[in-house]
Amino acid sequence: MVTMDEQSRSGVSGAATEVVAEAKRELKRKATSIGLAIAFGLGAVLFALFMFAFALAAVAAGLATVIPWWAALLTTAGILALVTGGLAILAIRRFSDRDDAGRRRLSDAVANLRREVRAALDVKARLRMWLRTLLRRIVPHKRRR
C-alpha cells in the first residue's frame, strides 16, 4: 500500500523532473535558433566578400578600357591601399591614449560581463545543490554494505 508521504514525494520528484526537462527543451530551442542566426550571418558575410571582389574586378575592367590592364589593376590596388590606410588611421586614433573614456567603458563592460557570468554560475551551482538536496529528501539512499 502506498502511503501519503510516498505519493507527495513522487509528485515533487515528477514536478522537478518536468521542470528540468522543460528547461532543457527551451535551451535546446534557443541554441538552435542562435546557431541558425549565426550561420545565416556568416553566409551573408561570405557573399558580401564575393560581391566586393566582383565590384573591384569590375572597376579594374572598366579602367582597363582606358589604360593598359596592368595599370588598371595597379590603380585598383592603390585605391584599396588608400582606403585601408585611412581605416587603419581611424582605428589607431580610436584606440589612442586620448580616448580613455572609451577604454573605461570597455573595461566596465568586461567587468560587468564577468560579474554576470559569475552570478549565473553561482545560480547554477545553487540550483544544482537545491536539486541534490531535494532528491536526497525524496529518494532514500541505498546503504552500502
ABEGO torsion letter per residue (X at the ends): XBBAAAAAAAAAAAAAAAAAAAAAAAAAAAAAAAAAAAAAAAAAAAAAAAAAAAAAAAAAAAAAAABBAAAAAAAAAAAAAAAAAAAAAAAAAAABAABAAAAAAAAAAAAAAAAAAAAAAAAAAAAAAAAAAAAAAABBBBBBX
